[in-house]
Amino acid sequence: MKMQIALYQGCSTAAMIHHHFFICFFLLQVRSQ
């Protein structure tokens, strides 16, 4: 769970810089299944 939060925060940062939030969201959805 803690790792997932860190991953989400990293994706939020990447989204602000690179605008790749949709990729991170997809990865999070795959991981949660």
Contacts in CASP RR format, 6 or more apart in sequence:
PFRMAT RR
TARGET T0000
AUTHOR 0000-0000-0000
METHOD contacts of the structure
MODEL  1
MKMQIALYQGCSTAAMIHHHFFICFFLLQVRSQ
4 28 0 8 1.000
4 31 0 8 1.000
7 24 0 8 1.000
7 27 0 8 1.000
7 28 0 8 1.000
7 31 0 8 1.000
8 24 0 8 1.000
8 28 0 8 1.000
10 24 0 8 1.000
11 20 0 8 1.000
11 21 0 8 1.000
11 24 0 8 1.000
11 25 0 8 1.000
11 27 0 8 1.000
11 28 0 8 1.000
12 21 0 8 1.000
12 24 0 8 1.000
14 20 0 8 1.000
14 21 0 8 1.000
14 24 0 8 1.000
15 21 0 8 1.000
15 24 0 8 1.000
END
